[in-house]
Amino acid sequence: MGIAAVVATSAEVFDVVKLAGAVALVIIGLRSIRSKHEAPETVSGRGALRTGLLTSLANPKLAVFFVALFPQFIPRGAAVLPCALAMVGVIVALDLVWYSLLAFLVARAKHAFVAGGWGRRVERLTGAVLIGLGIRLAFERR
């Protein structure tokens, strides 16, 4: 198979994938416009805490970040474990305060957003945008 045939075949495959993506965007947009707006299910405080904790513990980037960052702040000759634990304690305390405040504010905003009818408007607008993007993608030339 020559290079011209490979290029022609890949162009055809690209067109098929592009058209499938456009159809998917239009379908998702139509579903968004037609769907009944329902308030998302609420999660208990304990469930949210468990999910957040599991997410944090399962994130290997956090461990790499601490291992790379902490050693440079431990004074020469100081005991490593107590200094590292103190830094971890400060970070955990600050994160707990910050994310608790953030969760409180987002929960208040979500309640106002859903109760005020804005959720349905945004859902319709998003659906229309997705339909527009799908149509544009379908008719876009290479």
C-alpha positions as CSV (number, residue, x, y, z in Angstrom):
1,M,0.0,0.0,0.0
2,G,1.5,3.3,-1.1
3,I,1.7,6.5,0.9
4,A,-1.1,8.1,-1.1
5,A,-3.4,5.2,-0.3
6,V,-2.7,5.5,3.4
7,V,-3.3,9.2,3.3
8,A,-6.6,8.8,1.5
9,T,-7.7,6.0,3.9
10,S,-6.8,8.0,7.0
11,A,-8.7,11.0,5.5
12,E,-11.8,8.9,5.1
13,V,-11.5,7.5,8.6
14,F,-11.1,11.0,9.9
15,D,-14.2,12.1,8.1
16,V,-16.2,9.2,9.5
17,V,-15.0,9.8,13.1
18,K,-15.7,13.6,12.7
19,L,-19.2,12.9,11.5
20,A,-19.8,10.4,14.3
21,G,-18.7,13.0,16.8
22,A,-21.0,15.6,15.2
23,V,-23.9,13.3,15.5
24,A,-23.1,12.5,19.1
25,L,-22.9,16.2,19.9
26,V,-26.3,16.9,18.3
27,I,-27.9,13.9,20.2
28,I,-26.4,15.0,23.5
29,G,-27.6,18.6,22.9
30,L,-31.2,17.4,22.0
31,R,-31.3,15.3,25.1
32,S,-30.2,18.2,27.2
33,I,-32.9,20.4,25.7
34,R,-35.6,17.8,26.1
35,S,-34.8,16.5,29.5
36,K,-36.7,17.4,32.6
37,H,-34.6,19.3,35.0
38,E,-34.1,17.4,38.2
39,A,-32.2,18.4,41.2
40,P,-29.1,16.3,41.7
41,E,-29.2,13.8,44.5
42,T,-27.7,15.0,47.7
43,V,-24.7,13.3,49.4
44,S,-24.4,13.0,53.1
45,G,-21.6,14.8,54.8
46,R,-20.0,11.5,55.8
47,G,-20.2,10.3,52.2
48,A,-18.7,13.5,50.9
49,L,-15.9,13.3,53.4
50,R,-15.2,9.6,52.5
51,T,-15.2,10.4,48.8
52,G,-12.8,13.3,49.3
53,L,-10.5,11.4,51.5
54,L,-10.3,8.4,49.2
55,T,-9.7,10.7,46.2
56,S,-6.8,12.5,48.1
57,L,-5.3,9.2,49.3
58,A,-5.5,7.7,45.8
59,N,-3.7,10.6,44.2
60,P,-0.1,9.7,43.7
61,K,0.8,13.3,42.7
62,L,0.2,14.4,46.2
63,A,2.8,12.0,47.7
64,V,5.3,12.9,45.0
65,F,4.7,16.6,45.7
66,F,5.3,16.3,49.4
67,V,8.4,14.1,49.0
68,A,9.9,16.6,46.5
69,L,8.9,19.7,48.5
70,F,9.3,19.0,52.2
71,P,13.0,18.1,52.4
72,Q,14.1,21.5,51.4
73,F,12.3,23.1,54.4
74,I,13.6,20.8,57.1
75,P,16.4,22.5,59.0
76,R,19.9,20.9,58.8
77,G,20.4,18.6,61.8
78,A,16.7,18.6,62.8
79,A,14.7,15.4,63.2
80,V,13.0,14.7,59.9
81,L,9.9,12.9,61.0
82,P,8.6,15.6,63.5
83,C,9.3,18.4,61.1
84,A,7.6,16.6,58.2
85,L,4.6,15.7,60.4
86,A,4.3,19.3,61.5
87,M,4.3,20.5,57.9
88,V,1.7,17.9,57.0
89,G,-0.4,18.9,59.9
90,V,-0.4,22.6,58.9
91,I,-1.3,21.7,55.3
92,V,-4.1,19.3,56.4
93,A,-5.5,22.0,58.7
94,L,-5.4,24.7,56.1
95,D,-6.9,22.4,53.5
96,L,-9.7,21.4,55.9
97,V,-10.6,25.0,56.6
98,W,-10.3,26.0,52.9
99,Y,-12.3,23.1,51.4
100,S,-14.9,23.2,54.1
101,L,-15.5,26.9,53.4
102,L,-15.5,26.2,49.6
103,A,-18.0,23.3,50.0
104,F,-20.3,25.5,52.1
105,L,-20.3,28.3,49.6
106,V,-20.8,26.0,46.6
107,A,-23.7,24.2,48.4
108,R,-25.4,27.5,49.1
109,A,-24.8,28.7,45.5
110,K,-26.1,25.3,44.1
111,H,-29.3,25.6,46.2
112,A,-29.9,29.1,44.9
113,F,-29.1,28.1,41.4
114,V,-31.4,25.0,41.3
115,A,-34.2,26.6,43.2
116,G,-34.2,29.7,41.1
117,G,-34.8,28.0,37.8
118,W,-31.4,28.9,36.4
119,G,-30.4,25.3,36.1
120,R,-33.0,24.6,33.4
121,R,-32.0,27.7,31.4
122,V,-28.4,26.8,31.5
123,E,-29.2,23.2,30.5
124,R,-31.2,24.5,27.5
125,L,-28.4,26.9,26.5
126,T,-25.8,24.2,26.8
127,G,-27.9,21.9,24.7
128,A,-28.2,24.6,22.0
129,V,-24.5,25.2,22.0
130,L,-23.8,21.4,21.7
131,I,-26.2,21.2,18.7
132,G,-24.5,24.2,17.1
133,L,-21.1,22.7,17.6
134,G,-22.2,19.4,16.2
135,I,-23.7,21.1,13.1
136,R,-20.5,23.2,12.6
137,L,-18.4,20.1,12.9
138,A,-20.5,18.2,10.4
139,F,-20.1,20.8,7.8
140,E,-16.5,21.8,8.5
141,R,-14.1,21.3,5.6
142,R,-10.6,20.0,6.1
